[in-house]
Amino acid sequence: MDWDLITNSILFNPAEWEIVLNEWPRFMRGFSNTLTLFAVSVVGAFLLGAVIVNLMASRNPSVRAAGRVYVDGMRMLPFLIFAYLLYYGLPSLGIRMSAWTAGLLGLILYHAAYVAEILRGAWSQLPAGQTEAARAMGFHGPQLFLRIVLPQLVLGSAPILGNQLIYMLKDTAFLMIITVQDLTYAANSVQSMYFVPLQPFIVAIGLYWISTLAIEGLVFLVGRFARKRGLGRA
Amino acid sequence: MTGTELQMLLSGAWTTVWISAIAIVGGVPLGLVLGLGRVAGIPVLSQLLALYISIGRATPLVTLVLLLFVGLPVVGINIDAVTAGVLTLLLNTATFNAEIWRSVYQSFPRGQIEAAQAVGMQKGAIFRRIMLPQMSVAALPGLMNEATLLVKASPAIAVIGIVDLTRVTDRISARTYEPLPPIIAAGIIYMIIIAGMVRLQRVLEKRAAKWSA
């Protein structure tokens, strides 16, 4: 490794950093696309995950099995091959989506399975007597789940859900392979347009890192709140 | 799909398997070194390792593999696609393994170390003969879990042109004009690989439980 080359001519080469600076709007467009994909898929995957965990807790054995098969199936697949299936595979069946739609749908459907499995794990830790007590108080159906069960599942599994959020953020980068114009796509296009090979990716990694630190900070606050309420594992 | 295409698919699967295997086998000891280095309290080095682990865990593999493949030649390291792919998976999985080893190390019962010291064991021997075997058993579920995550993240290396199990579906559909069958077949092969790893994990954990009982 040639350290002089690294320090003098590449990393601190003002001309190359100037290119990155001039292309800053492109980075910001990519970053905002990444954050949009992330935010929408977090909400979508959480809502769908909450539905699936109810399927897995259903009294009907075939509904329960369907939920299980969905969750286990997704957990055995890489995200990218699932995105391939939606974007390159489904048109054979006459279902055509833009790369953006396929990517977003892929993130939601894929991560909903992981969210459901996390929530199921937390649910199995809840004392059964509590649900019975809630029923005795007149709670039932969606109200019982939304008001009594779900808040405890979320607070109780905050650190694991937080990890899943970080995986979701990182999985958005796979979508550049199916031509979604995210942050990594932006970095790669600046790299190939001007042949500045290092700086664009260093900038991108810095932005992913900041986002991850923000997610971790948020999870820490939720975890502290949960412990105050006597929930979650310290 | 004809015989040739099936052969292409299997060779893609083999690429995924051996590249992942090297990264997993190398990433476990590298993670141990990083994790112990982080908690060793060596000034500067421990902080640098903590920073590396934090950034490494936040970096998408697609971004990292592009950085290494396009960036390293500029600083005088010539690297081919496969080496860049292996290196990416290795560096990434090591940061996750480092956290697993660290938590196992930190929850190791101190009383055992004191007992070993009391009977006159040296530091190195305590680590090798008392701590490491028990730490390995405790770290096993986490390390195996990380290994399956690595296989699921491995298609990222397709972005620099490595023909792995995901990328090979492009090649096959370029011949057959039918993308759906190879994608489904690749998905099934991934499922078989992951299911095999999960089963291996159960067998190993059962053995480890018998050993420590």
Interface residues (C-beta under 8 A of the other chain):
Chain A: M1 D2 L5 I6 I10 G73 R75 M76 L77 P78 F79 L80 I81 F82 Y84 L85 Y88 G89 L90 P91 S92 L93 I166 L169 K170 D171 T172 A173 F174 M176 I177 L183 T184 A187 N188 Q191 P197 L198 F201 I202 A204 I205 Y208 W209 S211 T212 L213
Chain B: S54 I55 R57 A58 T59 P60 L61 V62 T63 L64 L66 L67 V70 G71 P73 V74 V75 G76 I77 V151 K152 A153 S154 P155 A156 A158 V159 L165 T166 T169 D170 S173 E178 P179 L180 I183 I184 A186 G187 Y190 M191 I194 A195
